[in-house]
């Protein structure tokens, strides 16, 4: 993957600064643009490189190991880009996708609303037609890297009289969008994702509406893309923690070449946990890739349950790997001034179970299982 090593190096070099100052990972994103890795998930006919889901997951994992904020920005952007890859093959939407690819534009996402309690399948705001433009006002409790994005994919009701679950996705160009901050972003982890709340006001062309029902977009693309690529980033965090644990054990073994050091058995146990985590993520990435390549119009209930389960399991596994690695690294991992410091990895590891809360996902699974006739 040309340019990936440079992007990973840029992400790693700035990771501590990004975390400390809770700032956007400019260096990593600029390197991704230079390598054309923002457009890489779009098909060649739309100006991209046609990367498969497995290849996107490799990039997300590599970035996650270097800087979780950079990894999450890449994953969230690609989730929106994959929507265009599936639903913007013709008409005005194809023109939009080609422009985004040509400019290596960064896409953010505004799918939550202050009035819906995190239920992304429901909106109270609506797209309003005003002459030859469409207008949207949305109160979003969180929009990651909104102020640094070229477009924001915002969900809303199709029109003011539509039901709350009759939604569309509107790509709001930064030039057509006003953002007013409603909160701050001073968090324990994922600090560089820069995700405060905003009042979003956009007036833009109706050509920026994705030509599909959002319910289909969510089931076939946004849900599986976000969960597989997020999980890949979290696996990258686990990779970084495992590497620090392995370094610790090897250093101890060099000092005592004639005996097995106590930490070695702990590393052996951690290897099992880490490999299980890896196998789970790779399996579900393959499941999503198979769906994409089948060109299925809709996702099955069992598929959606599997993707939800991946999110729940991966967000738990990353905590287990990082905390067990910290036990192996010991006091050096607890220090913030040591090369083996685990502070940032530990703080970031607790974010995944909170972003789209696991309890909400379990509730969604319960409703899906009730409808399942498999």
Secondary structure, 3 states (H helix, E strand, C coil): CCCHHHHHHHHHHHHHHHHHHCCCCHHHHHHHHHCCCCCCCCCHHHCCCCCCHHHHHHHHHHHHHHCHHHHHHHHHHHHHHHHHHHHCCCHHHHHHHHHHHHCCCCEEEECCCCCCCCCCCCCCCECEEECCEEEEEEEECCCCCHHHCCEEEEEEECCCCCCCCCEEEEEEEHHHEEEEECCCCCCCCCHHHCCCCEEEEEEEEHHHECCCCHHHHHHHHHHHHHHHHHHHHHHHHHHHHHHHHHHHHHHHHHHCCCCCCCHHHHHHHHHHHHHHHHHHHHHHHHHHHHHHHHCCCCCCHHHHHHHHHHHHHHHHHHHHHHHHHHHHHCHHHHCCCCCCCCHHHHHHHCCCCCCCCHHHHHHHHHHHHHHCCC
